[in-house]
Amino acid sequence: MRTLGKCGARAAAFWLVVVMAAVPAAPAQAYIGPGAGLTAIGAVLALVAALLLALVGFVWYPVKRLLRARKPDAPGRAAGALEAKDQPHET
């Protein structure tokens, strides 16, 4: 008995898939219900909100750093004085 080689088995599988895809399926006539639609709408809205918040975060953080860097020093601080966090600790 003759067996199919690797190439023949792949060709047979390919043609089986082609024939199965060409055979039309009967309509399901199934009722999905409003819950699936609301879930899909909620998922899309959540995705859009997450993308917008990510975009705002990526844009706002550098802008905030630029604004903070351009802000002048507070008037009560001396020009060369160390802040409390910069002063050495006493042991």
BAFI-946332 format. One record per residue: residue number from 1; residue in one letter; z, y, x of N, C-alpha, C, O in turn. Coordinates in Angstrom, 2 decimals. Example, Ala and Ser with C-alpha at 12.3 -4.5 7.8 and 13.67 -1.06 7.14 Angstrom:
residues 2
rec n 1 res a n_c3 7.80 n_c2 -5.69 n_c1 13.19 ca_c3 7.80 ca_c2 -4.50 ca_c1 12.30 c_c3 7.80 c_c2 -3.30 c_c1 13.20 o_c3 8.46 o_c2 -3.32 o_c1 14.24
rec n 2 res s n_c3 7.08 n_c2 -2.25 n_c1 12.85 ca_c3 7.14 ca_c2 -1.06 ca_c1 13.67 c_c3 7.87 c_c2 0.03 c_c1 12.90 o_c3 8.04 o_c2 1.14 o_c1 13.41
***
This chain:
residues 91
rec n 1 res m n_c3 0.00 n_c2 -1.16 n_c1 0.84 ca_c3 0.00 ca_c2 0.00 ca_c1 0.00 c_c3 0.00 c_c2 1.24 c_c1 0.90 o_c3 0.74 o_c2 1.31 o_c1 1.88
rec n 2 res r n_c3 -0.81 n_c2 2.17 n_c1 0.55 ca_c3 -0.97 ca_c2 3.39 ca_c1 1.36 c_c3 0.01 c_c2 4.47 c_c1 0.89 o_c3 0.12 o_c2 4.72 o_c1 -0.31
rec n 3 res t n_c3 0.72 n_c2 5.12 n_c1 1.84 ca_c3 1.66 ca_c2 6.19 ca_c1 1.49 c_c3 1.04 c_c2 7.53 c_c1 1.85 o_c3 0.16 o_c2 7.62 o_c1 2.70
rec n 4 res l n_c3 1.51 n_c2 8.56 n_c1 1.18 ca_c3 1.04 ca_c2 9.91 ca_c1 1.47 c_c3 1.73 c_c2 10.42 c_c1 2.73 o_c3 2.92 o_c2 10.19 o_c1 2.93
rec n 5 res g n_c3 0.99 n_c2 11.11 n_c1 3.56 ca_c3 1.59 ca_c2 11.73 ca_c1 4.73 c_c3 2.33 c_c2 13.00 c_c1 4.32 o_c3 2.43 o_c2 13.31 o_c1 3.14
rec n 6 res k n_c3 2.84 n_c2 13.72 n_c1 5.33 ca_c3 3.55 ca_c2 14.97 ca_c1 5.04 c_c3 2.65 c_c2 15.96 c_c1 4.32 o_c3 3.08 o_c2 16.61 o_c1 3.37
rec n 7 res c n_c3 1.42 n_c2 16.07 n_c1 4.77 ca_c3 0.50 ca_c2 17.03 ca_c1 4.19 c_c3 0.14 c_c2 16.63 c_c1 2.77 o_c3 0.03 o_c2 17.48 o_c1 1.88
rec n 8 res g n_c3 -0.04 n_c2 15.33 n_c1 2.54 ca_c3 -0.39 ca_c2 14.87 ca_c1 1.20 c_c3 0.76 c_c2 15.05 c_c1 0.23 o_c3 0.54 o_c2 15.40 o_c1 -0.93
rec n 9 res a n_c3 1.98 n_c2 14.83 n_c1 0.67 ca_c3 3.15 ca_c2 15.01 ca_c1 -0.19 c_c3 3.32 c_c2 16.48 c_c1 -0.56 o_c3 3.67 o_c2 16.81 o_c1 -1.69
rec n 10 res r n_c3 3.08 n_c2 17.36 n_c1 0.39 ca_c3 3.18 ca_c2 18.80 ca_c1 0.11 c_c3 2.11 c_c2 19.23 c_c1 -0.87 o_c3 2.37 o_c2 20.02 o_c1 -1.78
rec n 11 res a n_c3 0.89 n_c2 18.72 n_c1 -0.69 ca_c3 -0.21 ca_c2 19.07 ca_c1 -1.59 c_c3 0.08 c_c2 18.56 c_c1 -3.00 o_c3 -0.18 o_c2 19.26 o_c1 -3.98
rec n 12 res a n_c3 0.61 n_c2 17.35 n_c1 -3.11 ca_c3 0.94 ca_c2 16.80 ca_c1 -4.42 c_c3 2.03 c_c2 17.63 c_c1 -5.10 o_c3 1.94 o_c2 17.90 o_c1 -6.30
rec n 13 res a n_c3 3.04 n_c2 18.04 n_c1 -4.34 ca_c3 4.12 ca_c2 18.88 ca_c1 -4.89 c_c3 3.57 c_c2 20.23 c_c1 -5.32 o_c3 3.97 o_c2 20.77 o_c1 -6.35
rec n 14 res f n_c3 2.67 n_c2 20.79 n_c1 -4.53 ca_c3 2.06 ca_c2 22.08 ca_c1 -4.86 c_c3 1.29 c_c2 21.98 c_c1 -6.17 o_c3 1.44 o_c2 22.83 o_c1 -7.05
rec n 15 res w n_c3 0.47 n_c2 20.96 n_c1 -6.31 ca_c3 -0.33 ca_c2 20.82 ca_c1 -7.53 c_c3 0.55 c_c2 20.51 c_c1 -8.74 o_c3 0.23 o_c2 20.93 o_c1 -9.85
rec n 16 res l n_c3 1.63 n_c2 19.80 n_c1 -8.53 ca_c3 2.56 ca_c2 19.55 ca_c1 -9.63 c_c3 3.17 c_c2 20.86 c_c1 -10.12 o_c3 3.31 o_c2 21.08 o_c1 -11.32
rec n 17 res v n_c3 3.54 n_c2 21.73 n_c1 -9.20 ca_c3 4.10 ca_c2 23.04 ca_c1 -9.56 c_c3 3.05 c_c2 23.88 c_c1 -10.27 o_c3 3.36 o_c2 24.56 o_c1 -11.25
rec n 18 res v n_c3 1.81 n_c2 23.86 n_c1 -9.80 ca_c3 0.74 ca_c2 24.63 ca_c1 -10.43 c_c3 0.51 c_c2 24.15 c_c1 -11.86 o_c3 0.39 o_c2 24.97 o_c1 -12.78
rec n 19 res v n_c3 0.44 n_c2 22.84 n_c1 -12.05 ca_c3 0.21 ca_c2 22.30 ca_c1 -13.39 c_c3 1.38 c_c2 22.63 c_c1 -14.31 o_c3 1.17 o_c2 23.01 o_c1 -15.47
rec n 20 res m n_c3 2.62 n_c2 22.51 n_c1 -13.82 ca_c3 3.78 ca_c2 22.80 ca_c1 -14.65 c_c3 3.85 c_c2 24.30 c_c1 -15.00 o_c3 4.29 o_c2 24.65 o_c1 -16.10
rec n 21 res a n_c3 3.43 n_c2 25.16 n_c1 -14.10 ca_c3 3.43 ca_c2 26.60 ca_c1 -14.38 c_c3 2.32 c_c2 26.96 c_c1 -15.36 o_c3 2.46 o_c2 27.93 o_c1 -16.11
rec n 22 res a n_c3 1.23 n_c2 26.21 n_c1 -15.37 ca_c3 0.11 ca_c2 26.51 ca_c1 -16.25 c_c3 0.37 c_c2 26.05 c_c1 -17.68 o_c3 -0.22 o_c2 26.59 o_c1 -18.61
rec n 23 res v n_c3 1.25 n_c2 25.08 n_c1 -17.87 ca_c3 1.56 ca_c2 24.59 ca_c1 -19.21 c_c3 2.45 c_c2 25.63 c_c1 -19.89 o_c3 3.55 o_c2 25.92 o_c1 -19.40
rec n 24 res p n_c3 2.00 n_c2 26.18 n_c1 -21.00 ca_c3 2.82 ca_c2 27.21 ca_c1 -21.65 c_c3 4.07 c_c2 26.60 c_c1 -22.27 o_c3 4.04 o_c2 25.51 o_c1 -22.83
rec n 25 res a n_c3 5.17 n_c2 27.32 n_c1 -22.17 ca_c3 6.43 ca_c2 26.88 ca_c1 -22.76 c_c3 6.50 c_c2 27.35 c_c1 -24.20 o_c3 5.95 o_c2 28.40 o_c1 -24.55
rec n 26 res a n_c3 7.15 n_c2 26.60 n_c1 -25.02 ca_c3 7.33 ca_c2 26.99 ca_c1 -26.42 c_c3 8.37 c_c2 28.10 c_c1 -26.48 o_c3 9.31 o_c2 28.11 o_c1 -25.69
rec n 27 res p n_c3 8.21 n_c2 29.04 n_c1 -27.40 ca_c3 9.20 ca_c2 30.11 ca_c1 -27.51 c_c3 10.57 c_c2 29.54 c_c1 -27.88 o_c3 10.67 o_c2 28.57 o_c1 -28.63
rec n 28 res a n_c3 11.62 n_c2 30.15 n_c1 -27.35 ca_c3 12.97 ca_c2 29.63 ca_c1 -27.55 c_c3 13.55 c_c2 29.99 c_c1 -28.90 o_c3 14.36 o_c2 29.23 o_c1 -29.44
rec n 29 res q n_c3 13.14 n_c2 31.11 n_c1 -29.48 ca_c3 13.68 ca_c2 31.56 ca_c1 -30.76 c_c3 15.20 c_c2 31.66 c_c1 -30.72 o_c3 15.87 o_c2 31.26 o_c1 -31.67
rec n 30 res a n_c3 15.74 n_c2 32.19 n_c1 -29.64 ca_c3 17.19 ca_c2 32.26 ca_c1 -29.47 c_c3 17.66 c_c2 33.68 c_c1 -29.72 o_c3 16.96 o_c2 34.65 o_c1 -29.44
rec n 31 res y n_c3 18.86 n_c2 33.79 n_c1 -30.26 ca_c3 19.49 ca_c2 35.08 ca_c1 -30.51 c_c3 20.43 c_c2 35.40 c_c1 -29.36 o_c3 21.34 o_c2 34.62 o_c1 -29.05
rec n 32 res i n_c3 20.21 n_c2 36.53 n_c1 -28.73 ca_c3 21.03 ca_c2 36.89 ca_c1 -27.58 c_c3 22.28 c_c2 37.65 c_c1 -28.04 o_c3 23.38 o_c2 37.35 o_c1 -27.56
rec n 33 res g n_c3 22.14 n_c2 38.59 n_c1 -28.92 ca_c3 23.29 ca_c2 39.34 ca_c1 -29.41 c_c3 23.47 c_c2 40.65 c_c1 -28.67 o_c3 22.88 o_c2 40.85 o_c1 -27.61
rec n 34 res p n_c3 24.26 n_c2 41.55 n_c1 -29.23 ca_c3 24.43 ca_c2 42.87 ca_c1 -28.63 c_c3 25.29 c_c2 42.87 c_c1 -27.37 o_c3 25.20 o_c2 43.80 o_c1 -26.57
rec n 35 res g n_c3 26.11 n_c2 41.85 n_c1 -27.18 ca_c3 26.99 ca_c2 41.82 ca_c1 -26.01 c_c3 26.21 c_c2 41.78 c_c1 -24.70 o_c3 26.62 o_c2 42.42 o_c1 -23.73
rec n 36 res a n_c3 25.11 n_c2 41.05 n_c1 -24.67 ca_c3 24.32 ca_c2 40.96 ca_c1 -23.45 c_c3 23.66 c_c2 42.30 c_c1 -23.13 o_c3 23.58 o_c2 42.70 o_c1 -21.96
rec n 37 res g n_c3 23.20 n_c2 42.99 n_c1 -24.16 ca_c3 22.58 ca_c2 44.31 ca_c1 -23.94 c_c3 23.59 c_c2 45.32 c_c1 -23.44 o_c3 23.31 o_c2 46.10 o_c1 -22.53
rec n 38 res l n_c3 24.78 n_c2 45.31 n_c1 -24.04 ca_c3 25.82 ca_c2 46.24 ca_c1 -23.60 c_c3 26.28 c_c2 45.92 c_c1 -22.18 o_c3 26.57 o_c2 46.83 o_c1 -21.39
rec n 39 res t n_c3 26.34 n_c2 44.65 n_c1 -21.85 ca_c3 26.71 ca_c2 44.27 ca_c1 -20.49 c_c3 25.66 c_c2 44.74 c_c1 -19.49 o_c3 26.00 o_c2 45.24 o_c1 -18.42
rec n 40 res a n_c3 24.40 n_c2 44.58 n_c1 -19.85 ca_c3 23.33 ca_c2 45.01 ca_c1 -18.95 c_c3 23.36 c_c2 46.53 c_c1 -18.78 o_c3 23.20 o_c2 47.03 o_c1 -17.67
rec n 41 res i n_c3 23.56 n_c2 47.26 n_c1 -19.87 ca_c3 23.63 ca_c2 48.72 ca_c1 -19.79 c_c3 24.83 c_c2 49.15 c_c1 -18.94 o_c3 24.71 o_c2 50.05 o_c1 -18.11
rec n 42 res g n_c3 25.97 n_c2 48.49 n_c1 -19.14 ca_c3 27.16 ca_c2 48.82 ca_c1 -18.34 c_c3 26.96 c_c2 48.53 c_c1 -16.87 o_c3 27.40 o_c2 49.30 o_c1 -16.02
rec n 43 res a n_c3 26.28 n_c2 47.42 n_c1 -16.56 ca_c3 26.04 ca_c2 47.08 ca_c1 -15.15 c_c3 25.10 c_c2 48.10 c_c1 -14.51 o_c3 25.31 o_c2 48.49 o_c1 -13.36
rec n 44 res v n_c3 24.07 n_c2 48.53 n_c1 -15.23 ca_c3 23.14 ca_c2 49.52 ca_c1 -14.68 c_c3 23.85 c_c2 50.85 c_c1 -14.48 o_c3 23.67 o_c2 51.50 o_c1 -13.45
rec n 45 res l n_c3 24.68 n_c2 51.26 n_c1 -15.45 ca_c3 25.41 ca_c2 52.52 ca_c1 -15.29 c_c3 26.39 c_c2 52.46 c_c1 -14.13 o_c3 26.55 o_c2 53.43 o_c1 -13.39
rec n 46 res a n_c3 27.05 n_c2 51.32 n_c1 -13.96 ca_c3 27.98 ca_c2 51.17 ca_c1 -12.83 c_c3 27.23 c_c2 51.23 c_c1 -11.50 o_c3 27.72 o_c2 51.82 o_c1 -10.54
rec n 47 res l n_c3 26.06 n_c2 50.61 n_c1 -11.44 ca_c3 25.25 ca_c2 50.64 ca_c1 -10.22 c_c3 24.81 c_c2 52.07 c_c1 -9.90 o_c3 24.89 o_c2 52.50 o_c1 -8.75
rec n 48 res v n_c3 24.35 n_c2 52.79 n_c1 -10.91 ca_c3 23.92 ca_c2 54.18 ca_c1 -10.69 c_c3 25.11 c_c2 55.04 c_c1 -10.26 o_c3 24.98 o_c2 55.87 o_c1 -9.35
rec n 49 res a n_c3 26.27 n_c2 54.86 n_c1 -10.88 ca_c3 27.45 ca_c2 55.63 ca_c1 -10.50 c_c3 27.88 c_c2 55.32 c_c1 -9.07 o_c3 28.23 o_c2 56.22 o_c1 -8.32
rec n 50 res a n_c3 27.83 n_c2 54.05 n_c1 -8.69 ca_c3 28.21 ca_c2 53.67 ca_c1 -7.33 c_c3 27.25 c_c2 54.28 c_c1 -6.31 o_c3 27.68 o_c2 54.76 o_c1 -5.27
rec n 51 res l n_c3 25.96 n_c2 54.26 n_c1 -6.61 ca_c3 24.98 ca_c2 54.85 ca_c1 -5.69 c_c3 25.18 c_c2 56.36 c_c1 -5.58 o_c3 25.09 o_c2 56.92 o_c1 -4.48
rec n 52 res l n_c3 25.44 n_c2 57.02 n_c1 -6.70 ca_c3 25.66 ca_c2 58.47 ca_c1 -6.65 c_c3 26.93 c_c2 58.82 c_c1 -5.87 o_c3 26.94 o_c2 59.76 o_c1 -5.07
rec n 53 res l n_c3 28.00 n_c2 58.07 n_c1 -6.10 ca_c3 29.24 ca_c2 58.33 ca_c1 -5.36 c_c3 29.07 c_c2 58.06 c_c1 -3.87 o_c3 29.63 o_c2 58.78 o_c1 -3.04
rec n 54 res a n_c3 28.31 n_c2 57.02 n_c1 -3.53 ca_c3 28.05 ca_c2 56.75 ca_c1 -2.12 c_c3 27.24 c_c2 57.89 c_c1 -1.50 o_c3 27.53 o_c2 58.31 o_c1 -0.38
rec n 55 res l n_c3 26.26 n_c2 58.38 n_c1 -2.22 ca_c3 25.45 ca_c2 59.49 ca_c1 -1.71 c_c3 26.29 c_c2 60.75 c_c1 -1.55 o_c3 26.19 o_c2 61.44 o_c1 -0.54
rec n 56 res v n_c3 27.13 n_c2 61.03 n_c1 -2.54 ca_c3 28.02 ca_c2 62.20 ca_c1 -2.44 c_c3 28.97 c_c2 62.04 c_c1 -1.26 o_c3 29.23 o_c2 63.00 o_c1 -0.54
rec n 57 res g n_c3 29.50 n_c2 60.83 n_c1 -1.08 ca_c3 30.41 ca_c2 60.59 ca_c1 0.03 c_c3 29.74 c_c2 60.78 c_c1 1.38 o_c3 30.32 o_c2 61.38 o_c1 2.28
rec n 58 res f n_c3 28.53 n_c2 60.28 n_c1 1.52 ca_c3 27.82 ca_c2 60.42 ca_c1 2.79 c_c3 27.39 c_c2 61.85 c_c1 3.06 o_c3 27.26 o_c2 62.25 o_c1 4.21
rec n 59 res v n_c3 27.17 n_c2 62.63 n_c1 2.00 ca_c3 26.77 ca_c2 64.03 ca_c1 2.19 c_c3 28.01 c_c2 64.92 c_c1 2.32 o_c3 28.04 o_c2 65.81 o_c1 3.16
rec n 60 res w n_c3 29.03 n_c2 64.67 n_c1 1.49 ca_c3 30.18 ca_c2 65.56 ca_c1 1.44 c_c3 31.04 c_c2 65.48 c_c1 2.71 o_c3 31.54 o_c2 66.51 o_c1 3.16
rec n 61 res y n_c3 31.21 n_c2 64.30 n_c1 3.29 ca_c3 32.07 ca_c2 64.18 ca_c1 4.46 c_c3 31.59 c_c2 65.04 c_c1 5.63 o_c3 32.40 o_c2 65.78 o_c1 6.19
rec n 62 res p n_c3 30.32 n_c2 65.00 n_c1 6.02 ca_c3 29.89 ca_c2 65.89 ca_c1 7.11 c_c3 29.97 c_c2 67.37 c_c1 6.74 o_c3 30.29 o_c2 68.20 o_c1 7.58
rec n 63 res v n_c3 29.69 n_c2 67.69 n_c1 5.47 ca_c3 29.78 ca_c2 69.09 ca_c1 5.05 c_c3 31.23 c_c2 69.56 c_c1 5.13 o_c3 31.50 o_c2 70.68 o_c1 5.57
rec n 64 res k n_c3 32.16 n_c2 68.70 n_c1 4.71 ca_c3 33.58 ca_c2 69.05 ca_c1 4.77 c_c3 34.02 c_c2 69.26 c_c1 6.21 o_c3 34.78 o_c2 70.19 o_c1 6.50
rec n 65 res r n_c3 33.55 n_c2 68.42 n_c1 7.12 ca_c3 33.91 ca_c2 68.59 ca_c1 8.53 c_c3 33.34 c_c2 69.89 c_c1 9.09 o_c3 34.00 o_c2 70.57 o_c1 9.87
rec n 66 res l n_c3 32.09 n_c2 70.23 n_c1 8.71 ca_c3 31.51 ca_c2 71.49 ca_c1 9.17 c_c3 32.29 c_c2 72.68 c_c1 8.64 o_c3 32.55 o_c2 73.63 o_c1 9.38
rec n 67 res l n_c3 32.66 n_c2 72.64 n_c1 7.36 ca_c3 33.42 ca_c2 73.75 ca_c1 6.80 c_c3 34.79 c_c2 73.88 c_c1 7.45 o_c3 35.26 o_c2 74.99 o_c1 7.70
rec n 68 res r n_c3 35.42 n_c2 72.75 n_c1 7.74 ca_c3 36.74 ca_c2 72.77 ca_c1 8.38 c_c3 36.61 c_c2 73.29 c_c1 9.82 o_c3 37.50 o_c2 73.99 o_c1 10.31
rec n 69 res a n_c3 35.53 n_c2 72.96 n_c1 10.51 ca_c3 35.35 ca_c2 73.41 ca_c1 11.89 c_c3 35.06 c_c2 74.91 c_c1 11.95 o_c3 35.41 o_c2 75.57 o_c1 12.92
rec n 70 res r n_c3 34.42 n_c2 75.45 n_c1 10.91 ca_c3 34.09 ca_c2 76.87 ca_c1 10.91 c_c3 35.24 c_c2 77.74 c_c1 10.43 o_c3 35.21 o_c2 78.95 o_c1 10.61
rec n 71 res k n_c3 36.28 n_c2 77.13 n_c1 9.81 ca_c3 37.40 ca_c2 77.91 ca_c1 9.29 c_c3 38.18 c_c2 78.51 c_c1 10.46 o_c3 38.48 o_c2 77.81 o_c1 11.42
rec n 72 res p n_c3 38.50 n_c2 79.81 n_c1 10.40 ca_c3 39.29 ca_c2 80.42 ca_c1 11.49 c_c3 40.71 c_c2 79.88 c_c1 11.50 o_c3 41.20 o_c2 79.36 o_c1 10.49
rec n 73 res d n_c3 41.38 n_c2 80.01 n_c1 12.64 ca_c3 42.77 ca_c2 79.57 ca_c1 12.76 c_c3 43.65 c_c2 80.36 c_c1 11.81 o_c3 43.34 o_c2 81.49 o_c1 11.43
rec n 74 res a n_c3 44.74 n_c2 79.75 n_c1 11.44 ca_c3 45.71 ca_c2 80.42 ca_c1 10.56 c_c3 46.31 c_c2 81.62 c_c1 11.29 o_c3 46.50 o_c2 81.55 o_c1 12.51
rec n 75 res p n_c3 46.62 n_c2 82.71 n_c1 10.60 ca_c3 47.11 ca_c2 83.91 ca_c1 11.28 c_c3 48.48 c_c2 83.73 c_c1 11.91 o_c3 48.78 o_c2 84.45 o_c1 12.87
rec n 76 res g n_c3 49.33 n_c2 82.81 n_c1 11.45 ca_c3 50.66 ca_c2 82.65 ca_c1 11.99 c_c3 50.68 c_c2 81.87 c_c1 13.30 o_c3 51.71 o_c2 81.86 o_c1 13.98
rec n 77 res r n_c3 49.59 n_c2 81.24 n_c1 13.67 ca_c3 49.57 ca_c2 80.43 ca_c1 14.89 c_c3 49.16 c_c2 81.28 c_c1 16.09 o_c3 48.26 o_c2 82.11 o_c1 16.01
rec n 78 res a n_c3 49.83 n_c2 81.06 n_c1 17.17 ca_c3 49.46 ca_c2 81.75 ca_c1 18.42 c_c3 48.21 c_c2 81.09 c_c1 18.97 o_c3 47.94 o_c2 79.92 o_c1 18.70
rec n 79 res a n_c3 47.46 n_c2 81.83 n_c1 19.74 ca_c3 46.19 ca_c2 81.32 ca_c1 20.25 c_c3 46.38 c_c2 80.12 c_c1 21.16 o_c3 45.59 o_c2 79.18 o_c1 21.09
rec n 80 res g n_c3 47.41 n_c2 80.11 n_c1 21.99 ca_c3 47.58 ca_c2 79.01 ca_c1 22.93 c_c3 48.73 c_c2 78.08 c_c1 22.58 o_c3 49.02 o_c2 77.16 o_c1 23.35
rec n 81 res a n_c3 49.38 n_c2 78.29 n_c1 21.46 ca_c3 50.55 ca_c2 77.49 ca_c1 21.10 c_c3 50.13 c_c2 76.08 c_c1 20.70 o_c3 49.08 o_c2 75.87 o_c1 20.09
rec n 82 res l n_c3 50.97 n_c2 75.13 n_c1 21.07 ca_c3 50.72 ca_c2 73.74 ca_c1 20.69 c_c3 51.23 c_c2 73.49 c_c1 19.28 o_c3 52.25 o_c2 74.05 o_c1 18.87
rec n 83 res e n_c3 50.52 n_c2 72.65 n_c1 18.56 ca_c3 51.01 ca_c2 72.27 ca_c1 17.26 c_c3 52.14 c_c2 71.26 c_c1 17.44 o_c3 52.33 o_c2 70.73 o_c1 18.53
rec n 84 res a n_c3 52.88 n_c2 70.99 n_c1 16.38 ca_c3 54.00 ca_c2 70.07 ca_c1 16.46 c_c3 53.55 c_c2 68.68 c_c1 16.86 o_c3 54.25 o_c2 67.99 o_c1 17.59
rec n 85 res k n_c3 52.38 n_c2 68.25 n_c1 16.39 ca_c3 51.90 ca_c2 66.91 ca_c1 16.73 c_c3 51.43 c_c2 66.83 c_c1 18.18 o_c3 51.34 o_c2 65.74 o_c1 18.74
rec n 86 res d n_c3 51.12 n_c2 67.98 n_c1 18.81 ca_c3 50.64 ca_c2 68.00 ca_c1 20.19 c_c3 51.76 c_c2 68.16 c_c1 21.22 o_c3 51.54 o_c2 67.98 o_c1 22.41
rec n 87 res q n_c3 52.96 n_c2 68.51 n_c1 20.76 ca_c3 54.05 ca_c2 68.72 ca_c1 21.70 c_c3 54.59 c_c2 67.39 c_c1 22.19 o_c3 54.60 o_c2 66.41 o_c1 21.45
rec n 88 res p n_c3 55.03 n_c2 67.34 n_c1 23.45 ca_c3 55.57 ca_c2 66.08 ca_c1 23.99 c_c3 56.87 c_c2 65.70 c_c1 23.30 o_c3 57.64 o_c2 66.56 o_c1 22.87
rec n 89 res h n_c3 57.11 n_c2 64.41 n_c1 23.19 ca_c3 58.32 ca_c2 63.90 ca_c1 22.56 c_c3 59.47 c_c2 63.89 c_c1 23.56 o_c3 59.27 o_c2 63.62 o_c1 24.74
rec n 90 res e n_c3 60.66 n_c2 64.19 n_c1 23.08 ca_c3 61.84 ca_c2 64.12 ca_c1 23.94 c_c3 62.42 c_c2 62.71 c_c1 23.83 o_c3 62.54 o_c2 62.16 o_c1 22.74
rec n 91 res t n_c3 62.77 n_c2 62.17 n_c1 24.95 ca_c3 63.35 ca_c2 60.80 ca_c1 24.93 c_c3 64.77 c_c2 60.79 c_c1 25.39 o_c3 65.40 o_c2 59.74 o_c1 25.44
***
